[in-house]
Amino acid sequence: MLNDKTNFGMKRIALFLMILLLIIFSGFAEKQTEQLKEAMFYKKLEGKKVVCQLCPRYCIIPNRKRGFCRNRENRDGKLYTIVYGKPCSIGKEPIEKAPFYHFLPGSERITLATVSCNQRCKYCQNWEISQASLEERDHYDATPQDIIAIAKKYKVNIICFTYTEPIVFYEYMYDIAKLAKVEGIKTAVVTGGFINPEPLKELCKVVDAIKIDLKGFDEKFYEDVCGSQLQPVLEACKTVKEAKTHLEIVNLVVPTLNDDTAKIRQMCTWIKENLGDDVPLHFTRFGPAYKLTNLPPTPITTLENAIKIG
C-alpha cells in the first residue's frame, strides 16, 4: 500500500506530464518570437521618457529601459509590455489551490503566469519565476485565443492568472478575460493587490473573481519584507469590493514577522469594517523559501489562534 508521501509524489509527476501534454498538443511550443504590445496606463514625458501608471511605483522609465517589474519597456517614448503572449507557466489544477474556496468550488482551472512581479517578497514560494526577467526563463508563445482554446479543449470553465503577479502582465490578462467573457468562461486573479485604482477598476469589469494576498498589517512589514506598501493594497481590497467582484483575502502567516496577535486582530477588524463579514479570509502556512529559509514553518497553533481571532 502506498503511503501519503508516495501518493503525493506520484500525483506531482502525473500533473507535470499532463501539463507537458497540454502544451505540446495545444499547438504551440517554446519560441523566442518578439511580440510587443503597447502598454495601457502610462504617460509620455519629455526626452522620450515615460511614466508607468499601472502600479503605485509610478516608474519613470528612460528610453530603452524597463520598469521595476522588468516587464514594461520604453521604446522611443512608447511603453510596451514585453511578456504579452509569453507565459512561462500553464497548468490545470483545482480552483481551491488558489486558494478560492467560495468561487465555483469543486471546479478545475487553467492556470497561467508570465515571469516577474512588482513586489520583492523575501519568502516568495515561486521566486524562480516571479523574480526573473523574460530572458532568464523559458516561455511559450500563446495568444489570448490560444488560452481560450486550451480551456475549451479540456472543458475547463475557469482561467486563473496566478503564480507570479498578474498585474505585471496586465494587458495579456485583460485581453484573455475579455475573450473569456464572450465564450462564457470565468476568470480569476490571484494578486498581491499592489495596483492603482484606475487599472483595477477596469480589470474588475472583465474578470469574475479576485484573491488578494494581504501579506501583513503594518507598513514596516511591507517595506522590509515585501519591498512595497500596505496602503495601496488596502485600497485595492476596497475597490474590488465596491466593484462587486467576488473577493477573497489570504494572509500567509510568517513566524516572527507578521504573526503578532494584536496585528492579526487589527487586520480582521479592518476587513470586517471596510469589506464586510461576508468576505472570506484564509490563513495559510509559511514554508521556508527564497531568502527566509532560516525561519521555521508556521506552527499549527499559530494558525488555529489566527482562525479564532478571525
Number of C-alpha atoms within 10 A of each C-alpha: 5 8 7 9 9 11 12 12 11 13 12 12 12 12 15 14 12 14 16 13 11 18 19 12 10 14 12 14 13 15 12 12 10 12 14 15 16 17 22 15 15 18 14 16 14 8 10 15 21 25 21 23 20 22 21 16 18 15 18 20 23 20 17 14 16 20 20 17 24 20 22 24 25 26 18 14 20 19 29 21 23 21 28 26 27 25 21 19 19 22 18 21 16 16 23 16 10 19 16 24 14 15 17 13 11 12 13 20 26 25 23 21 26 33 32 28 27 27 22 19 22 16 20 22 16 14 20 15 23 22 19 18 17 18 9 11 12 16 22 19 20 20 18 18 13 16 21 21 15 19 19 14 11 13 13 18 19 25 28 28 29 21 24 30 25 26 29 26 27 21 22 24 27 21 15 23 26 17 16 24 14 9 12 10 20 20 24 28 28 24 23 23 27 29 21 21 19 13 16 20 16 12 23 21 14 21 24 20 22 26 24 23 20 22 22 24 23 15 14 14 17 21 15 14 20 21 14 21 19 20 14 17 22 19 17 20 24 17 19 24 19 12 15 13 19 18 25 24 22 22 22 20 24 24 17 10 12 19 20 17 13 11 14 21 16 15 19 19 16 14 21 13 10 14 19 12 13 10 15 18 20 19 16 15 15 20 19 16 17 15 13 16 12 9 16 14 15 19 13 10 9 18 18 12 13 21 14 9 15 19
